[in-house]
Amino acid sequence: MAELRRRRTHRWAFPLGMALVALAVVGLVALGRMAANGVQDIRENPKDKLEYEKFLSSIIVFDPDPFDSVESMPDKNVPQLLSIALWSILRDDSNKPEDIAYDDNGSMIVTRKQVENRYQRLFGALPPRHATLEVGEMEFTYDQAREVYLIPATGSFELYTPSVRMPAKKTGSQIELIVDYLYFNDFEMDERGRRVLPPKPSKTMVITLFEVDDGSGGTYYRVGSIRQPTGIDVAVGQTAIA
């Protein structure tokens, strides 16, 4: 049998320079999505499931605290959502190496305006404040004078990837999802080393999304809330990964 990897104290170390855009972001998130579908052929999964998981890969990566709404959430949630907005920018598939700026220390530069635009898109509001953010053993430094965030070239942090239980519960533009959080260090290969096997979920949360008109004929997702599941949630016929 393959050796089980359950070392909760171990953390993934990610280079966050060029490699983040080229591999650590796109590659690891893509691997996470494939692994989350482990025992099934990816073609057998609903298109919506893959779209939800792609979007949620930025939302749950740092395991943010639950909140009922962005408007009523505690102040302690603000740094968490700012970190999500930053990470969403960094792992954006449309990023090109030539579009990314660096300072003399090799830190990536993300402007305040970029963060505010992404925060508003993800959560429907502007962030009430900006500040230096601590993410695991990393620090996203906010330079108030220059109004930019500085992302270090290396660092380490906990990493989760989502597995959405289907079917989703849809009411108009509102989408309620039961989401299993899979801890990245718990993925392993089968005995022949040919298939990535998904681990048991570390936790399960209910995440509400809203489908928003983008003004040009398309739509995008916005996060409404993250909460603990109830008995009613798990009794609606949604199934977990095998």
N, C-alpha and C positions, 0 to 999 in steps of 0.2 A: 504494500500500500504506500501511496505517496505520503510523505510526512506532512501532517497537519501544521498549518502556520497560524498560531493564535497568540502571537506576542504583541499584546496591546500597547506595550511601551515602545515598540519600534515604530518609527515614522519614515515615510518616504521622503527622500531628499530630492528636490527638483531644481535643476538649473533654470532660471527664469529669464535668460537672455534670448538669443536667437533660437536656442534649442526649445525654449518654451513654445514659441510660435510654430516652429517646424515639426517638433516631435512631442515634447512633454505635454502639451495641451491637446493638440489634435489627435495625436497617436494614443495617448493614455485614455482620453475620453472615449475614443472610438473602441479601444480594447475593452473598456469598462462596459460599453453598451453591448458588445458582442458577448462578453462573458456573462452579463446579466441574462442573456438569452440562451446561455450555455447549452442545455441539452436539446434545444430546438433549432431547426434550420431557420436562419433569419428571415427567409422568404415566407415562413408560415406565420409570422407575427403581423398583427395589424399595422398599417402605416401610421395610424394615430399613436400607437404605443411607442414607436420609435421617435416620433416627433416630440411626444411628451418627455421621453427620457433624454433626448438631446437638449431640450430646453432646461429641464430640471437638473442636468448635470452641473450647471453653474449655481443653481439655487441651493442645493443641499450639500455641496462639496465640503463646506466648513461646519455643517450641522448647526444651523442657526436655531436660536430659541424660538418656541412657538409664539404666535401672536394672532389676535382675532382680526385685526385690520391695521393697516399702516398708520391710519389716523389716530388710533387709540393705543398703539403699542408703547411699551415702556421705553424710556430714553436709552436704556442699556442695549436695546436692539439696533439702534442707529449705526454704531460701528460695524455690527455684523452685516447689515444690509449694504453699507458702503463697501465692505470687503467683497461681497457678492457682486456688486456693480463693477468693481475693479477687475475681479477675476473674469467676469463675463466679457469685458473689453479685451483682456489678454488672450482669452481662448476663442475669440471671434474668428471664424473661418475665413473672413474676408481680409484679415490682416496680411500685409505684405512686409517683408523684412525692410524694404526701403522706406516704409511709412513710419517705422518705429524709431523714436529718438532716444538717445542715451546721454547721460552726463559724463563728466571726466572720470568718475569712479566706476563706470560700467553699469550704473543703475538705469533701468528703463524709466522714461518720463511719461506720465499720463496727466493730462491737464484737468483742472477743476471742471471745466466746461464739459469735457468728455464724460467725466464721472456723473455730473448732474444730468446730462442727457440720458445716459444709460440707466441711472437710478429712476428717473421719471418714467422711462419706458417699461422698466421691470415692475415698478411699484406704484405708479400713478401719482407721484408727488415728488417735489424737490427735497433733497436731504436738508434737515433743519440746521445742520452744522457740518463742518469738515474738521478732521483731526487725524493725527498719526494713529495707525491701526496696528494692533498686535494680532497676528494670525499664526497660531502655533508658536514655533521658535523664530518666526520671521517678523519683520516690522516694515509696514508700508508707511514711509515717512511723508507727512504733509508739510510742504514748504509754503508757509502762508505768504511770504513776500512774493514768491514767484507764482503762487496759486497752482502748484503742481504736486502730484504724488510721485515719489521715487520708489521704484520696486527693485529690491536687491537682486543681484545676479544669481545668488544661490540661497537656499533656505530649506526648511523642512516643516511639514504640517500634516495633520490628519487629513485623509482623503476618503470621501464616500462617493459612490456612484449609485444612481437610482434604478430600481426595477418597479415598473408600474403594474399594478394588478388590473386586469381588464375583466369586464367592460368598465369604462368610465361612466360616471353619473353626470349627465348633461341636462341642464335646465336653461334654455335660451342660450345666452352667451356665457353662462357660468358652467365650469367644469370642475367636478370634485373627484380627486384621485386618491386612491390608497397607494402609498409609495413605500416600498421596502428600501432601507438604507443598507447597502452592501459595502463593508469595509474593505478597502483595496488590498490591504496586506493579507486578507483571508482568501483571496483567489489562489487556486492551485491548478496544476496540470493533472490529467488522468495518468494512469500507470504507464501508458505508452508515450506520454508526452505529446499527444496529438490534439488534445482538446482542453480548453480552459473551462474549469468547473466552477460554477458560482457557489459562494458560501451561503450559510444561513444568514438571514438578515440580522444586522446588529440592532435595528429598531424599525418600527413602522409608524408613519405619520400620515395624516390626511391633509392634503394640500389643495386649496381652492385656487383655480385659475380663472381668468376672464379672457375671452377672445375679443380683441379690440380691432376695429377697422383702422387700417393704416392710411386711409385717405386716397389710396391709389389702386383700389380694387383688391387688395390683399388684407390679411389679418396677422396679428401677432399676439402672444400670450403675455398676460400681466398677472402677477401674484396677488391674491386677495388675502389669504390667511394660511397659516400652518398650525395644526392642532393635533392633539393626541386622538387616536381612534377610540370609538366606543363600540359596545356590543352590536349596536345597530349597523355601524359601518361594515363590520366584518360578516354580517348576515345577509348582505344584498347579493351574494352570488359571485363576488369577485374572487379570483383564485390567485394564490401565490405562485412564484416560480417553482419548478420541480426541484 
